[in-house]
Amino acid sequence: MCIKITVAQTVPDDAFTRIVALTQFLQKTDPNFEDQQFGIARGEVADVVVIDPEDKIREKLLHLLVVEAITADTDSVMGSLS
């Protein structure tokens, strides 16, 4: 099953790139996300929506990480993902 991440249309391109890089990083480094497929898109949402049909705790964690990736500046840990 695919974990779906939808972000607002207004999310800047650099933040969107950080989200993509974050998911790739998690797939490589975190056993909870190994072999997980991600669908990442902009959509008609107010902020961020993460849907993980298999694990609600992993969903909450990913939501927090995506929010951090959106708000991070280039000097933060998230900023270095891009």
N, C-alpha and C positions, 0 to 999 in steps of 0.2 A: 504494500500500500504506500501511497505517496503522502508525504507531509506537505501541506499547502501553506504557503506564506503569501498573504496579500497585503500590500502597503498602499497608502494613499497615492493618488496621482501626483500630488505635490512633493513627494519625496525626491530630493535632489539626486542627480545621476551618480555622484560620488558615493552617496549613502547607499544607493541601490547596488552599486558595485561592491561595497563592503559587505552587504548582506549575502550576495552570491559567494564572495570569498569566504565569509564566515561558514556557510553551509559546506563548502568544499573542505575547509579546515577541520570542521567537526567530523566529517566523513572519514578523514584520515587519522584523526587523533583521539576521538572519543568513542569508546565501545558502544555507548548508547545510540550513536548515530551511524555506526558502520553499516554499510549496505543499505542505508535508507535513501530513498529517492525523494527529491525536493521539487516542488513546483513553486516558482517564485514569479509573482506578477504584480503589476499595479492594477488597482481596481477602484470601485466606488465604495471605499471604506473611509472612515474618519481618520484612522491612525494605522493600526496594525492588527491583522487577524491571522492567527496561526491555528491550523487544524491538524492535529495528529490523531488519526482515528484509532491508533493502537495504545497510546500511552499519554494520559492527561498530565502527568507530572513532567514528562519530557516536553510536552506542549507548552506548559507554563515556563519551563526553563528556556526554551527556544524563544518564546515571546519576549522574555526579559533581555536575552542576548540581541535580538533583532532591534528592540527599542534602543538599546545601548549603541548598536551599530549605526542607527539613524542619527542619534544625537551626538555621537563622538566627533571630535575634531581630529585632524591628521596627527596630532601629537599623542593621542591615546593609543592604547593597545589595539582597539578596534580599527583605528585609523591606519595602523600598519598592515592590516589585512589586505588592503587594496593594492 
